[in-house]
Amino acid sequence: MPIPEFIRKELRVGDSDDNVFSGRPIEFNDDYFKTLWSRLKRRIQRLESKVLSTHLDILALLKSLNAQAQYTSYKERWGIQV
């Protein structure tokens, strides 16, 4: 398979006994990638929750200021249904 030059610059040649992912003769444990994925998923969910909370805070502020035009525009822009 052809490998682009910019990737070749990043490749490191190691021992033929080295594991591709760990770079050592000893591989990561069986659940290594499963654990990483679970951690990433939790972080994404927390971030999504914070973003939604921020949108709802902005909507509440605009609504409380009785800025109906801005409120409607913001809802339409972000596709938020309240």
Backbone torsions as a table, in degrees:
resi	resn	phi	psi	omega
1	MET	NA	131.4	178.9
2	PRO	-68.6	137.9	179.9
3	ILE	-116.3	124.1	-179.3
4	PRO	-59.1	151.1	-176.4
5	GLU	-60.5	-39.5	-178.0
6	PHE	-65.9	-24.8	175.9
7	ILE	-81.2	-39.4	178.8
8	ARG	-56.8	-35.7	179.8
9	LYS	-63.6	-28.4	-177.0
10	GLU	-89.6	-16.8	-176.9
11	LEU	-73.0	140.1	177.3
12	ARG	-117.3	130.8	178.2
13	VAL	-89.1	124.2	179.3
14	GLY	-118.3	-167.8	175.9
15	ASP	-63.0	149.2	178.5
16	SER	-68.5	-16.6	177.8
17	ASP	-89.2	-6.5	-178.3
18	ASP	-71.9	144.3	175.4
19	ASN	-74.3	140.9	-177.0
20	VAL	-61.3	-39.1	-175.4
21	PHE	-86.5	-38.9	-176.1
22	SER	-89.5	-23.9	-177.7
23	GLY	73.7	13.8	-179.9
24	ARG	-132.1	166.1	177.7
25	PRO	-64.9	-25.1	-179.7
26	ILE	-93.5	129.6	-179.3
27	GLU	-84.3	164.6	174.3
28	PHE	-66.4	161.6	179.7
29	ASN	-67.9	166.4	-174.7
30	ASP	-59.5	-29.5	-176.0
31	ASP	-99.3	10.6	-175.2
32	TYR	-55.7	-54.0	-176.8
33	PHE	-72.0	-33.5	176.7
34	LYS	-62.2	-42.8	179.3
35	THR	-65.6	-44.5	177.9
36	LEU	-59.6	-43.9	-179.5
37	TRP	-63.6	-42.0	179.3
38	SER	-62.0	-42.6	179.1
39	ARG	-64.3	-43.6	179.2
40	LEU	-62.8	-43.5	-179.5
41	LYS	-60.4	-43.2	178.5
42	ARG	-63.3	-41.0	179.0
43	ARG	-63.6	-42.5	179.2
44	ILE	-62.1	-44.1	-179.7
45	GLN	-62.7	-41.3	177.9
46	ARG	-64.2	-41.4	179.8
47	LEU	-64.3	-44.8	178.5
48	GLU	-60.2	-39.7	179.5
49	SER	-63.9	-42.2	179.0
50	LYS	-65.5	-40.7	179.9
51	VAL	-63.7	-45.4	179.3
52	LEU	-62.2	-42.9	179.1
53	SER	-60.7	-41.2	179.5
54	THR	-64.9	-42.6	177.7
55	HIS	-60.9	-44.8	-178.8
56	LEU	-65.8	-36.2	176.4
57	ASP	-63.1	-43.5	179.4
58	ILE	-64.6	-42.8	178.3
59	LEU	-61.1	-43.2	179.9
60	ALA	-63.3	-40.6	179.1
61	LEU	-64.5	-47.9	179.8
62	LEU	-61.7	-40.3	-179.5
63	LYS	-65.8	-42.2	-178.7
64	SER	-67.2	-26.6	177.2
65	LEU	-82.6	-0.7	-179.3
66	ASN	58.7	39.1	179.1
67	ALA	-98.0	72.0	-172.5
68	GLN	-58.8	-40.4	-177.9
69	ALA	-65.4	-44.9	178.8
70	GLN	-66.5	-39.6	-179.5
71	TYR	-60.1	-48.3	-179.6
72	THR	-65.6	-42.9	179.9
73	SER	-62.0	-43.3	179.5
74	TYR	-63.6	-44.5	178.9
75	LYS	-60.0	-45.2	-179.0
76	GLU	-65.6	-41.9	-178.0
77	ARG	-60.9	-42.5	-176.1
78	TRP	-97.2	-1.3	177.7
79	GLY	65.8	35.3	-177.0
80	ILE	-95.6	133.9	177.2
81	GLN	-113.6	122.7	-179.5
82	VAL	-115.0	NA	NA
